[in-house]
Structure formats: structure tokens, C-alpha cells
């Protein structure tokens, strides 16, 4: 895994932040200036396959905020993809911090109603989806599943 090689120092990167559990480095190629990847120093293809320990994920959130500040832009996106059909290109959990410069509309994530479509749902459909998600959460023994 190229990201595991970066963690071990076996592949080059432009590191910008590091903790015991995480590493942040500039994306190559970037979609905007300062486009940064944050990776847990634990190999897991996705959040759930085989599954990343919570302490590694708990470390990532504060780093996202710090990288957003370090990028110096008021507008940015945080992106995390799981699986090929969701757009994941490297089989190691990673989070993108993508700046959205005000004066460079074609850089960063370009969201439009066409690229981010929504669809109508009835309250019955919302209730069905919520019930299904809660049942799966209870089956996994997740604390905090809503009643």
C-alpha cells in the first residue's frame, strides 16, 4: 500500500502534520492548492473493511480542523470515500481536506445541483430507512442508537 509506505518512510511525501495515530501530507496530484490527505497509521481498506480502531478515527477529526486552518482558506471540503463506486482510489482509509479558493471556482470540489443531485422522499420512506439503520446498529451492539 502506497500510504503504508509513506507512513514507514519508504515513499516520498510532503508531510504537514503528524501524530502517533495519523499522518497528513499534500495530495499528488492536488485538485486545489493545499489539498491535503489525512491517513490513519493503521491499514484498513475502508472504515469497515476490515475496520479501523476508534482511537485512530478519534485522532483524525482534530487534525482535519488544524489542516483547514493551516490552509488559510475560509471555504473547504472534507471528503472521505469508501469503495471504488464511491470514488476511493487508494485502498487505505484517507480523508481529503480540499480548499475552495473564492477566486478560483474551477479548483477544489465543484458542487452543483447536477453533480450533487437529491431526490424526494416521503416521511414513510425516511422512517423505513431510519428503522433499518437503527436495527443494524442494535444488531452490532452500537451504543447510542436512537430509540
DSSP file (Angstrom, degrees, kcal/mol; ACC not computed):
  #  RESIDUE AA STRUCTURE BP1 BP2  ACC     N-H-->O    O-->H-N    N-H-->O    O-->H-N    TCO  KAPPA ALPHA  PHI   PSI    X-CA   Y-CA   Z-CA
    1    1 A X     >        0   0    0      0, 0.0     4,-2.0     0, 0.0     5,-0.2   0.000 360.0 360.0 360.0 127.8    0.0    0.0    0.0
    2    2 A X  H  >  +     0   0    0      1,-0.2     4,-1.9     2,-0.2     5,-0.1   0.863 360.0  52.1 -62.4 -36.2    1.5    3.3   -1.0
    3    3 A X  H  > S+     0   0    0      2,-0.2     4,-2.3     1,-0.2    -1,-0.2   0.888 107.6  51.2 -69.4 -36.9    0.1    5.1    2.1
    4    4 A X  H  > S+     0   0    0      2,-0.2     4,-2.2     1,-0.2    -1,-0.2   0.887 109.1  52.4 -63.8 -37.5    1.6    2.4    4.4
    5    5 A X  H  X>S+     0   0    0     -4,-2.0     5,-3.0     2,-0.2     6,-0.9   0.888 108.0  50.7 -64.9 -38.6    5.0    3.0    2.6
    6    6 A X  H ><5S+     0   0    0     -4,-1.9     3,-1.1     4,-0.2    -2,-0.2   0.926 109.3  51.1 -63.7 -44.0    4.6    6.8    3.2
    7    7 A X  H 3<5S+     0   0    0     -4,-2.3    -2,-0.2     1,-0.3    -1,-0.2   0.904 112.4  46.5 -58.6 -42.0    4.0    6.1    6.9
    8    8 A X  H 3<5S-     0   0    0     -4,-2.2    -1,-0.3    -5,-0.1    -2,-0.2   0.511 116.8-114.2 -80.0  -3.8    7.1    3.9    7.1
    9    9 A X  T <<5S+     0   0    0     -3,-1.1    -3,-0.2    -4,-0.5    -2,-0.1   0.685  85.2 118.7  79.6  18.0    9.2    6.5    5.2
   10   10 A X  S   <S+     0   0    0     -5,-3.0     2,-0.3    -6,-0.2    -4,-0.2   0.499  71.6  43.5 -94.8  -5.9    9.6    4.2    2.2
   11   11 A X  S    S-     0   0    0     -6,-0.9    -2,-0.2    -8,-0.1    -1,-0.1  -0.992  91.7-107.3-137.1 144.7    7.9    6.6   -0.2
   12   12 A X        +     0   0    0     -2,-0.3     2,-0.3    -3,-0.0    -6,-0.1  -0.337  43.5 157.7 -73.3 152.1    8.3   10.3   -0.5
   13   13 A X        -     0   0    0     -7,-0.1     2,-0.9    -4,-0.1    14,-0.1  -0.970  47.3-113.8-160.9 163.8    5.6   12.8    0.6
   14   14 A X        -     0   0    0     12,-0.4    12,-2.1    -2,-0.3     2,-0.1  -0.793  42.2-160.0-103.4  86.3    5.3   16.4    1.6
   15   15 A X  E     +A   25   0A   0     -2,-0.9    10,-0.3    10,-0.2     3,-0.1  -0.402  23.5 169.4 -70.3 140.8    4.2   15.9    5.3
   16   16 A X  E     +     0   0A   0      8,-2.9     2,-0.3     1,-0.4     9,-0.2   0.535  65.6  12.6-125.0 -16.9    2.5   18.7    7.0
   17   17 A X  E     +A   24   0A   0      7,-1.5     7,-3.1     2,-0.0    -1,-0.4  -0.961  60.5 179.9-162.1 142.8    1.2   17.2   10.3
   18   18 A X  E     +A   23   0A   0     -2,-0.3     2,-0.2     5,-0.2     5,-0.2  -0.993   5.2 169.8-151.6 140.5    1.8   14.0   12.3
   19   19 A X        -     0   0    0      3,-2.6    -2,-0.0    -2,-0.3    40,-0.0  -0.736  55.0 -86.0-130.7-176.5    0.7   12.4   15.5
   20   20 A X  S    S+     0   0    0     -2,-0.2    36,-0.0     1,-0.2     3,-0.0   0.848 128.1  27.4 -59.4 -35.1    1.1    8.9   17.0
   21   21 A X  S    S+     0   0    0     34,-0.1    20,-3.4    19,-0.1     2,-0.3   0.576 121.1  41.2-106.5 -12.8   -2.0    7.7   15.1
   22   22 A X  E     - B   0  40A   0     18,-0.3    -3,-2.6    19,-0.1     2,-0.3  -0.916  50.9-159.5-141.8 160.1   -2.2    9.9   11.9
   23   23 A X  E     -AB  18  39A   0     16,-2.3    16,-3.1    -2,-0.3     2,-0.4  -0.997   7.5-162.1-140.3 136.2   -0.2   11.5    9.2
   24   24 A X  E     +AB  17  38A   0     -7,-3.1    -8,-2.9    -2,-0.3    -7,-1.5  -0.975  20.1 159.0-120.5 134.1   -1.2   14.4    6.9
   25   25 A X  E     -AB  15  37A   0     12,-2.3    12,-3.3    -2,-0.4   -10,-0.2  -0.971  45.3 -83.4-149.1 160.2    0.5   15.2    3.6
   26   26 A X  E     - B   0  36A   0    -12,-2.1   -12,-0.4    -2,-0.3    10,-0.3  -0.420  47.7-115.3 -69.7 139.0   -0.1   17.1    0.4
   27   27 A X        -     0   0    0      8,-3.0     2,-0.4    -2,-0.1     3,-0.3  -0.473  26.7-123.2 -73.8 141.9   -2.1   15.2   -2.2
   28   28 A X  S    S+     0   0    0      1,-0.4     2,-0.1    -2,-0.2     3,-0.0  -0.967 100.7  18.8-129.2 115.2   -0.4   14.3   -5.5
   29   29 A X  S    S-     0   0    0     -2,-0.4    -1,-0.4     1,-0.1     2,-0.1   0.624  96.8-153.1 -82.3 151.6   -1.9   15.5   -7.8
   30   30 A X        -     0   0    0     -3,-0.3     3,-0.1     1,-0.1    -1,-0.1  -0.435  19.3-150.5 -83.8 161.1   -4.0   18.1   -6.0
   31   31 A X  S    S+     0   0    0      1,-0.3    77,-3.1    -2,-0.1     2,-0.3   0.454  87.3   4.8-103.1  -6.8   -7.4   19.4   -7.0
   32   32 A X  S >  S-     0   0    0     75,-0.2     3,-1.8    68,-0.1    -1,-0.3  -0.960  98.9 -72.2-161.9 164.9   -6.6   22.8   -5.3
   33   33 A X  T 3  S+     0   0    0     -2,-0.3    66,-0.4     1,-0.3     3,-0.1  -0.378 119.9  17.3 -62.3 141.6   -3.7   24.4   -3.5
   34   34 A X  T 3  S+     0   0    0      1,-0.2     2,-0.3    -7,-0.1    -1,-0.3   0.532  79.3 166.8  74.4   5.4   -3.1   22.8   -0.1
   35   35 A X    <   -     0   0    0     -3,-1.8    -8,-3.0    -8,-0.1     2,-0.4  -0.386  20.1-169.8 -55.4 115.7   -5.2   19.7   -0.9
   36   36 A X  E     -BC  26  97A   0     61,-2.3    61,-2.8   -10,-0.3     2,-0.4  -0.892  20.6-148.7-120.3 141.3   -4.2   17.5    2.0
   37   37 A X  E     -BC  25  96A   0    -12,-3.3   -12,-2.3    -2,-0.4     2,-0.5  -0.901   8.3-161.1-104.9 136.8   -4.7   13.8    2.7
   38   38 A X  E     -BC  24  95A   0     57,-2.6    57,-2.3    -2,-0.4     2,-0.4  -0.982  15.0-177.2-116.4 123.7   -5.0   12.7    6.3
   39   39 A X  E     -BC  23  94A   0    -16,-3.1   -16,-2.3    -2,-0.5     2,-0.2  -0.949  26.9-123.4-123.0 140.9   -4.4    9.0    6.9
   40   40 A X  E     -B   22   0A   0     53,-0.6   -18,-0.3    -2,-0.4     4,-0.1  -0.544  25.4-126.1 -69.6 146.4   -4.6    6.8    9.9
   41   41 A X  S    S+     0   0    0    -20,-3.4     2,-0.4    -2,-0.2   -19,-0.1  -0.072  90.6  86.3 -84.7  35.6   -1.4    4.9   10.6
   42   42 A X  S    S-     0   0    0    -21,-0.2     2,-0.6    51,-0.1    -2,-0.2  -0.996  83.6-123.6-135.2 126.0   -3.4    1.7   10.6
   43   43 A X        +     0   0    0     -2,-0.4     2,-0.3    49,-0.1    49,-0.1  -0.612  45.8 146.3 -81.1 121.4   -4.1   -0.1    7.4
   44   44 A X        -     0   0    0     -2,-0.6    49,-2.5    -4,-0.1     6,-0.3  -0.946  43.8-141.2-147.1 131.5   -7.8   -0.6    6.7
   45   45 A X  S    S-     0   0    0      4,-0.9    47,-0.3    -2,-0.3    38,-0.3   0.928  86.5  -3.9 -59.5 -47.2   -9.2   -0.6    3.1
   46   46 A X  B   >S-e   50   0B   0      3,-1.7     5,-0.6    45,-0.1    47,-0.2  -0.761  88.5 -87.3-133.2-180.0  -12.4    1.2    4.2
   47   47 A X  T   >S+     0   0    0     -2,-0.2     5,-1.6     1,-0.2     3,-0.1   0.823 129.4  26.4 -59.6 -29.5  -13.8    2.4    7.6
   48   48 A X  T   5S+     0   0    0      3,-0.2     2,-0.5     1,-0.2    -1,-0.2   0.448  96.1 102.6-115.7  -2.2  -15.4   -1.0    8.0
   49   49 A X  T   5S-     0   0    0      1,-0.2    -3,-1.7    -3,-0.1    -4,-0.9  -0.874 121.7 -20.1-129.7  99.2  -13.2   -3.4    5.9
   50   50 A X  B   5S-e   46   0B   0     -2,-0.5    -1,-0.2    -6,-0.3    -3,-0.1  -0.998 115.8-110.0 -83.6  -8.1  -11.6   -4.8    8.0
   51   51 A X  T   < -     0   0    0     -5,-0.6     2,-0.4     2,-0.1    -3,-0.2   0.013  16.9-120.7 122.4 131.1  -12.4   -2.0   10.4
   52   52 A X      < -     0   0    0     -5,-1.6     5,-0.1    -2,-0.1    -8,-0.1  -0.837  33.9-107.3-103.2 133.9  -10.3    0.8   11.8
   53   53 A X    >>  -     0   0    0     -2,-0.4     4,-1.4     1,-0.1     3,-1.2  -0.277  26.5-122.5 -59.8 143.3   -9.9    1.1   15.6
   54   54 A X  H 3> S+     0   0    0      1,-0.3     4,-3.0     2,-0.2     5,-0.2   0.815 107.6  63.9 -58.1 -34.3  -11.8    4.1   17.1
   55   55 A X  H 3> S+     0   0    0      1,-0.2     4,-0.9     2,-0.2    -1,-0.3   0.826 102.8  50.0 -64.2 -28.4   -8.7    5.7   18.6
   56   56 A X  H <> S+     0   0    0     -3,-1.2     4,-0.9     2,-0.2    -1,-0.2   0.906 113.2  45.1 -73.4 -41.6   -7.3    6.2   15.1
   57   57 A X  H >X S+     0   0    0     -4,-1.4     4,-1.1     1,-0.2     3,-0.6   0.880 107.7  58.3 -68.2 -37.0  -10.5    7.8   13.9
   58   58 A X  H 3X S+     0   0    0     -4,-3.0     4,-0.6     1,-0.2    -1,-0.2   0.802 104.1  53.6 -61.9 -28.2  -10.8   10.0   17.0
   59   59 A X  H 3X S+     0   0    0     -4,-0.9     4,-1.0    -3,-0.2    -1,-0.2   0.792 100.3  61.5 -74.8 -29.1   -7.4   11.4   16.1
   60   60 A X  H <X S+     0   0    0     -4,-0.9     4,-2.4    -3,-0.6     3,-0.2   0.887  91.8  63.1 -70.6 -41.3   -8.4   12.4   12.6
   61   61 A X  H  X S+     0   0    0     -4,-1.1     4,-1.7     1,-0.2    -1,-0.2   0.921 105.0  44.0 -54.4 -53.4  -11.2   14.9   13.4
   62   62 A X  H  X S+     0   0    0     -4,-0.6     4,-2.0     1,-0.2    -1,-0.2   0.841 112.3  54.8 -62.0 -30.7   -9.0   17.4   15.3
   63   63 A X  H  X S+     0   0    0     -4,-1.0     4,-2.9     2,-0.2     5,-0.2   0.894 102.4  56.6 -69.6 -38.3   -6.4   17.1   12.6
   64   64 A X  H  X S+     0   0    0     -4,-2.4     4,-2.4     1,-0.2    -2,-0.2   0.935 108.6  47.6 -55.0 -46.3   -8.9   18.0    9.9
   65   65 A X  H  X S+     0   0    0     -4,-1.7     4,-2.0     1,-0.2    -1,-0.2   0.919 112.1  48.9 -62.7 -44.0   -9.7   21.2   11.7
   66   66 A X  H  X S+     0   0    0     -4,-2.0     4,-2.8     1,-0.2    -2,-0.2   0.907 111.1  49.2 -63.5 -42.1   -6.0   22.0   12.1
   67   67 A X  H  X S+     0   0    0     -4,-2.9     4,-2.0     2,-0.2    -1,-0.2   0.901 108.0  54.7 -65.3 -39.9   -5.3   21.4    8.4
   68   68 A X  H  X>S+     0   0    0     -4,-2.4     5,-0.7    -5,-0.2     4,-0.6   0.916 112.0  44.1 -58.9 -42.8   -8.2   23.6    7.4
   69   69 A X  H ><5S+     0   0    0     -4,-2.0     3,-1.2     1,-0.2    -2,-0.2   0.928 111.4  53.5 -65.4 -45.0   -6.7   26.4    9.5
   70   70 A X  H 3<5S+     0   0    0     -4,-2.8    -2,-0.2     1,-0.3    -1,-0.2   0.788 100.9  61.5 -62.6 -28.0   -3.2   25.8    8.1
   71   71 A X  H 3<5S-     0   0    0     -4,-2.0    -1,-0.3    -5,-0.2    -2,-0.2   0.733  98.1-140.5 -72.4 -22.0   -4.6   26.0    4.5
   72   72 A X  T <<5 +     0   0    0     -3,-1.2     2,-0.4    -4,-0.6    -3,-0.1   0.668  57.8 121.1  74.5  17.0   -5.6   29.6    5.1
   73   73 A X      < -     0   0    0     -5,-0.7    -1,-0.2     1,-0.1    -2,-0.1  -0.891  56.8-148.0-113.2 145.2   -8.9   29.4    3.2
   74   74 A X  S    S+     0   0    0     -2,-0.4     2,-0.4    26,-0.1    -1,-0.1   0.740  86.9  57.0 -78.3 -23.8  -12.4   30.1    4.6
   75   75 A X        +     0   0    0     25,-0.2    25,-2.7    -7,-0.0     2,-0.3  -0.924  66.2 137.5-115.5 133.4  -14.0   27.6    2.3
   76   76 A X  E     -D   99   0A   0     -2,-0.4     2,-0.4    23,-0.3    23,-0.2  -0.978  37.7-129.4-162.6 162.0  -13.0   23.9    2.1
   77   77 A X  E     -D   98   0A   0     21,-2.7    21,-2.8    -2,-0.3     2,-0.5  -0.925   7.5-149.0-119.0 147.0  -14.5   20.4    1.8
   78   78 A X  E     -D   97   0A   0     -2,-0.4     2,-0.4    19,-0.2    19,-0.2  -0.982  26.4-177.6-110.9 123.5  -13.8   17.4    3.9
   79   79 A X  E     +D   96   0A   0     17,-2.2    17,-3.3    -2,-0.5     2,-0.3  -0.966  16.1 173.9-128.8 138.4  -14.2   14.2    1.8
   80   80 A X        -     0   0    0     -2,-0.4     2,-0.3    15,-0.2    15,-0.1  -0.925  11.8-167.5-144.7 118.6  -13.9   10.5    2.7
   81   81 A X        -     0   0    0     13,-0.4     2,-0.5    -2,-0.3    13,-0.3  -0.838   6.2-162.1-110.2 142.9  -14.7    7.8    0.2
   82   82 A X        +     0   0    0     -2,-0.3     4,-0.1     1,-0.1   -36,-0.1  -0.957  59.8   0.3-127.0 112.4  -15.2    4.1    0.8
   83   83 A X  S > >S-     0   0    0     -2,-0.5     5,-2.3   -38,-0.3     3,-0.8   0.072  86.2 -81.7  93.3 155.2  -15.0    1.7   -2.1
   84   84 A X  G > 5S+     0   0    0      1,-0.3     3,-1.9     3,-0.2    -1,-0.1   0.893 125.8  54.1 -60.1 -44.6  -14.5    2.1   -5.8
   85   85 A X  G 3 5S+     0   0    0      1,-0.3    -1,-0.3     2,-0.1    -2,-0.1   0.726 107.0  53.7 -68.4 -17.2  -18.0    3.1   -6.7
   86   86 A X  G < 5S-     0   0    0     -3,-0.8    -1,-0.3    -4,-0.1    -2,-0.2   0.432 127.9 -98.7 -91.0  -1.1  -17.8    5.8   -4.0
   87   87 A X  T < 5 +     0   0    0     -3,-1.9     2,-0.4     1,-0.3    -3,-0.2   0.542  68.1 154.1  99.7   7.8  -14.7    7.2   -5.7
   88   88 A X      < +     0   0    0     -5,-2.3    -1,-0.3     1,-0.2     3,-0.1  -0.570  13.6 174.8 -72.8 127.2  -12.0    5.7   -3.5
   89   89 A X        +     0   0    0     -2,-0.4     2,-0.4     1,-0.2    -1,-0.2   0.640  64.2  50.7-108.5 -19.5   -8.8    5.4   -5.5
   90   90 A X  S    S-     0   0    0      2,-0.2     2,-2.4   -45,-0.1    -1,-0.2  -0.986  80.4-131.2-122.0 128.9   -6.3    4.1   -2.8
   91   91 A X  S    S+     0   0    0     -2,-0.4     2,-0.3    -3,-0.1   -45,-0.1  -0.338  80.8  86.7 -79.7  61.0   -7.2    1.1   -0.7
   92   92 A X  S    S-     0   0    0     -2,-2.4   -47,-0.2   -47,-0.3    -2,-0.2  -0.911  91.1 -99.1-154.2 128.1   -6.3    2.8    2.6
   93   93 A X        +     0   0    0    -49,-2.5   -53,-0.6    -2,-0.3     2,-0.3  -0.216  56.0 163.1 -50.3 130.7   -8.7    4.9    4.6
   94   94 A X  E     -C   39   0A   0    -13,-0.3   -13,-0.4   -55,-0.2     2,-0.4  -0.993  30.4-144.6-153.6 153.1   -8.0    8.6    4.0
   95   95 A X  E     -C   38   0A   0    -57,-2.3   -57,-2.6    -2,-0.3     2,-0.4  -0.951  14.7-144.5-119.2 134.1   -9.6   11.9    4.3
   96   96 A X  E     -CD  37  79A   0    -17,-3.3   -17,-2.2    -2,-0.4     2,-0.6  -0.838   6.2-163.6 -98.6 134.2   -9.3   14.8    1.9
   97   97 A X  E     -CD  36  78A   0    -61,-2.8   -61,-2.3    -2,-0.4     2,-0.6  -0.964  20.7-174.2-110.5 109.6   -9.1   18.4    3.1
   98   98 A X  E     - D   0  77A   0    -21,-2.8   -21,-2.7    -2,-0.6    11,-0.2  -0.916  15.5-140.2-114.7 115.8   -9.8   20.3   -0.2
   99   99 A X  E     - D   0  76A   0     -2,-0.6     2,-0.4   -66,-0.4   -23,-0.3  -0.370   4.6-155.3 -70.7 152.1   -9.6   24.1   -0.2
  100  100 A X        -     0   0    0    -25,-2.7   -25,-0.2     8,-0.1   -26,-0.1  -0.747  14.1-154.0-128.1  82.3  -12.1   26.1   -2.2
  101  101 A X    >   -     0   0    0     -2,-0.4     3,-1.4     3,-0.2     6,-0.2  -0.329  13.4-135.9 -60.6 135.0  -10.4   29.4   -3.1
  102  102 A X  T 3  S+     0   0    0      1,-0.3     3,-0.2     3,-0.0    -1,-0.1   0.862 103.7  44.6 -59.4 -38.7  -13.0   32.2   -3.7
  103  103 A X  T 3  S+     0   0    0      1,-0.2    -1,-0.3     2,-0.1     2,-0.2   0.332 107.1  62.0 -92.8   8.2  -11.2   33.5   -6.8
  104  104 A X    X   +     0   0    0     -3,-1.4     3,-2.0     1,-0.1    -3,-0.2  -0.602  57.2 170.7-134.1  73.5  -10.6   30.0   -8.3
  105  105 A X  T 3  S+     0   0    0      1,-0.3    -1,-0.1    -2,-0.2    -2,-0.1   0.657  75.7  56.6 -61.6 -19.9  -14.0   28.5   -9.0
  106  106 A X  T 3  S+     0   0    0      4,-0.0    -1,-0.3    -6,-0.0     2,-0.2   0.523  93.0  85.6 -91.8  -4.4  -12.6   25.6  -11.0
  107  107 A X  S <  S+     0   0    0     -3,-2.0   -75,-0.2    -6,-0.2    -3,-0.1  -0.617  84.2  11.3 -92.4 157.3  -10.3   24.4   -8.2
  108  108 A X  S    S-     0   0    0    -77,-3.1     2,-0.5    -2,-0.2    -8,-0.1  -0.302 116.8 -17.4  79.1-164.7  -11.4   22.1   -5.4
  109  109 A X        -     0   0    0    -11,-0.2     2,-0.8   -10,-0.2    -2,-0.1  -0.663  63.2-150.3 -78.6 124.5  -14.6   20.2   -5.3
  110  110 A X        -     0   0    0     -2,-0.5     2,-0.5    -4,-0.1    -2,-0.1  -0.850  17.3-173.1-102.3 104.6  -17.1   21.6   -7.8
  111  111 A X        +     0   0    0     -2,-0.8     2,-0.3     3,-0.0    -2,-0.0  -0.858  13.1 157.3-104.3 128.2  -20.6   21.1   -6.4
  112  112 A X     >  -     0   0    0     -2,-0.5     4,-1.9     1,-0.0     3,-0.1  -0.888  57.6 -99.8-134.8 166.4  -23.7   21.9   -8.5
  113  113 A X  T  4 S+     0   0    0     -2,-0.3     5,-0.1     1,-0.2    -1,-0.0   0.833 126.0  51.5 -57.2 -29.2  -27.3   20.6   -8.4
  114  114 A X  T  4 S+     0   0    0      1,-0.2     3,-0.5     2,-0.1    -1,-0.2   0.871 114.2  40.3 -75.4 -36.6  -26.3   18.3  -11.3
  115  115 A X  T  4 S+     0   0    0      1,-0.2    -2,-0.2    -3,-0.1    -1,-0.2   0.627 125.6  37.0 -87.6 -12.0  -23.2   16.9   -9.6
  116  116 A X  S  < S+     0   0    0     -4,-1.9    -1,-0.2     2,-0.0    -2,-0.1  -0.496  85.3 178.8-133.4  62.1  -24.9   16.6   -6.1
  117  117 A X        -     0   0    0     -3,-0.5     2,-0.3    -2,-0.0    -3,-0.1  -0.337  10.0-162.6 -73.4 147.1  -28.5   15.6   -7.0
  118  118 A X        -     0   0    0     -5,-0.1     2,-0.3    -2,-0.1    -2,-0.0  -0.772   3.6-152.2-116.6 168.6  -31.1   15.0   -4.4
  119  119 A X        -     0   0    0     -2,-0.3     2,-0.1     0, 0.0     0, 0.0  -0.980  24.7 -98.2-141.2 153.9  -34.4   13.2   -4.7
  120  120 A X        -     0   0    0     -2,-0.3     2,-0.3     1,-0.0     0, 0.0  -0.417  36.6-174.9 -75.0 145.6  -37.7   13.4   -2.9
  121  121 A X        -     0   0    0     -2,-0.1     2,-0.2     4,-0.0    -1,-0.0  -0.989  19.6-129.2-135.9 147.5  -38.7   11.0   -0.1
  122  122 A X     >  -     0   0    0     -2,-0.3     4,-2.2     1,-0.1     5,-0.2  -0.494  31.0-109.5 -85.9 163.6  -41.8   10.6    1.9
  123  123 A X  H  > S+     0   0    0      1,-0.2     4,-2.7     2,-0.2     5,-0.2   0.856 121.5  57.5 -60.7 -34.1  -41.9   10.5    5.7
  124  124 A X  H  > S+     0   0    0      2,-0.2     4,-2.4     1,-0.2    -1,-0.2   0.899 106.6  48.0 -62.6 -40.0  -42.7    6.8    5.4
  125  125 A X  H  > S+     0   0    0      2,-0.2     4,-2.5     1,-0.2    -2,-0.2   0.901 111.6  49.7 -68.0 -40.3  -39.5    6.3    3.4
  126  126 A X  H  X S+     0   0    0     -4,-2.2     4,-2.8     2,-0.2    -2,-0.2   0.939 111.8  49.0 -59.8 -46.1  -37.5    8.3    5.9
  127  127 A X  H  X S+     0   0    0     -4,-2.7     4,-2.8     1,-0.2    -2,-0.2   0.908 110.7  50.0 -61.9 -42.9  -39.0    6.2    8.7
  128  128 A X  H  X S+     0   0    0     -4,-2.4     4,-2.4     2,-0.2    -1,-0.2   0.936 113.2  46.0 -61.0 -47.1  -38.2    2.9    6.9
  129  129 A X  H  X S+     0   0    0     -4,-2.5     4,-2.5     2,-0.2    -2,-0.2   0.921 114.0  48.4 -62.7 -43.9  -34.6    4.0    6.3
  130  130 A X  H  X S+     0   0    0     -4,-2.8     4,-2.6     1,-0.2    -2,-0.2   0.920 112.1  49.0 -62.9 -43.8  -34.1    5.2    9.9
  131  131 A X  H  X S+     0   0    0     -4,-2.8     4,-2.3    -5,-0.2    -1,-0.2   0.908 111.6  49.4 -62.6 -42.2  -35.7    1.9   11.3
  132  132 A X  H  X S+     0   0    0     -4,-2.4     4,-2.1    -5,-0.2    -2,-0.2   0.925 112.5  47.2 -63.2 -44.7  -33.4   -0.2    9.1
  133  133 A X  H  X S+     0   0    0     -4,-2.5     4,-2.4     1,-0.2    -2,-0.2   0.918 112.3  49.6 -63.6 -43.0  -30.3    1.7   10.1
  134  134 A X  H  X S+     0   0    0     -4,-2.6     4,-2.6     2,-0.2    -1,-0.2   0.892 109.3  52.1 -64.6 -38.8  -31.2    1.5   13.8
  135  135 A X  H  X S+     0   0    0     -4,-2.3     4,-2.7     2,-0.2    -1,-0.2   0.928 110.1  48.1 -63.4 -44.1  -31.8   -2.2   13.6
  136  136 A X  H  X S+     0   0    0     -4,-2.1     4,-1.5     2,-0.2    -2,-0.2   0.912 111.7  51.1 -62.0 -41.5  -28.4   -2.8   12.0
  137  137 A X  H  <>S+     0   0    0     -4,-2.4     5,-2.6     1,-0.2     4,-0.4   0.915 111.4  46.6 -61.6 -43.5  -26.8   -0.6   14.7
  138  138 A X  H ><5S+     0   0    0     -4,-2.6     3,-1.3     1,-0.2    -2,-0.2   0.902 108.3  56.2 -64.6 -40.4  -28.6   -2.6   17.5
  139  139 A X  H 3<5S+     0   0    0     -4,-2.7    -1,-0.2     1,-0.3    -2,-0.2   0.822 109.7  46.7 -60.6 -30.7  -27.5   -5.9   15.8
  140  140 A X  T 3<5S-     0   0    0     -4,-1.5    -1,-0.3    -5,-0.2    -2,-0.2   0.481 115.0-118.6 -88.9  -3.5  -23.9   -4.7   16.0
  141  141 A X  T < 5 +     0   0    0     -3,-1.3     2,-0.4    -4,-0.4    -3,-0.2   0.792  49.8 170.6  73.9  27.4  -24.3   -3.6   19.6
  142  142 A X    > < -     0   0    0     -5,-2.6     3,-0.9    -6,-0.2    -1,-0.2  -0.584  28.3-136.4 -74.4 124.9  -23.6    0.0   18.9
  143  143 A X  T 3  S+     0   0    0     -2,-0.4     3,-0.1     1,-0.2    -1,-0.0  -0.480  85.7  40.9 -72.6 153.0  -24.3    2.2   22.0
  144  144 A X  T 3  S+     0   0    0      1,-0.3     2,-0.3    -2,-0.1    -1,-0.2   0.481  70.9 150.2  90.2   1.3  -26.1    5.4   21.2
  145  145 A X    <   -     0   0    0     -3,-0.9    -1,-0.3     1,-0.1   -11,-0.0  -0.538  52.7-111.6 -67.8 129.5  -28.5    4.0   18.6
  146  146 A X              0   0    0     -2,-0.3    -1,-0.1     1,-0.1     0, 0.0  -0.222 360.0 360.0 -62.2 149.7  -31.7    6.2   18.9
  147  147 A X              0   0    0     -3,-0.1    -1,-0.1     0, 0.0    -2,-0.1   0.475 360.0 360.0 -72.7 360.0  -34.8    4.6   20.2
